[in-house]
Amino acid sequence: NHFIQALCHNSLSNKRSGSARQQTINDAIASIKESLALYPNLLNAQVNLALFARKAGDDRQMMEAVETALALKPDETYVLDIKADHLAKRGRYKEVIALYEPIVAALNSNTSQPNRNYLKKLAQAYKQTGQWEKLAETYGQMLTHYKMRHYTSKRDSKRNRMRMKRQRERYLKDRLKYWLLMADNYRRAGLHEKALVPISYAGGYV
């Protein structure tokens, strides 16, 4: 009940502003702490405490909840993203890389759909630290793991055909974008032969 009460306070805070909003966020934090007093290892409560504390601007409490949640589940998506954002804002990109690299490696070997934010934030960290070859490889992972879901329907109508056409156009646009980014970063790394491969893929579509 405390957990549900916290979620309700959080939802109400989205409809308020100023001091009323801040008070409602504080109420959400107080309720989630009541929940944790009863069940300290409740992962969802720790995740929500991190989210609410970030909303309240309380970095200390946010990071304490993040570390507790990660101790319970090292690949918890929401808190990984919170921690990565916290580190990136402080220019600590090497720590972002250390956070995501082992998780991305494990996901890539076990599933075809890793979390999109993992790859996007890892790519940003590689870019900030000038690791061009790894950045190119990360764009390649995006191509591999984020195939666009085409719109399908049993009804053969003009509207559905237009939807499928737009989906194909977006899919092609995304693939061209990442192939060219791969090539550009392989070139920056001085790996010109590797750069030729995504260029040839892109050329086959143009």
Secondary structure, DSSP 4 states (H G I P E B T S, - for coil): -HHHHHHHHHHHHTT--HHHHHHHHHHHHHHHHHHHHH-TT-HHHHHHHHHHHHHHT-HHHHHHHHHHHHHH-TT-HHHHHHHHHHHHHTT-HHHHHHHHHHHHHHHHHH-S---HHHHHHHHHHHHHTT-HHHHHHHHHHHHHH-PPPPP--SS--HHHHHHHHHHHHHHHHHHHHHHHHHHHHHHHTT-HHHHHHHHHHHHHH-
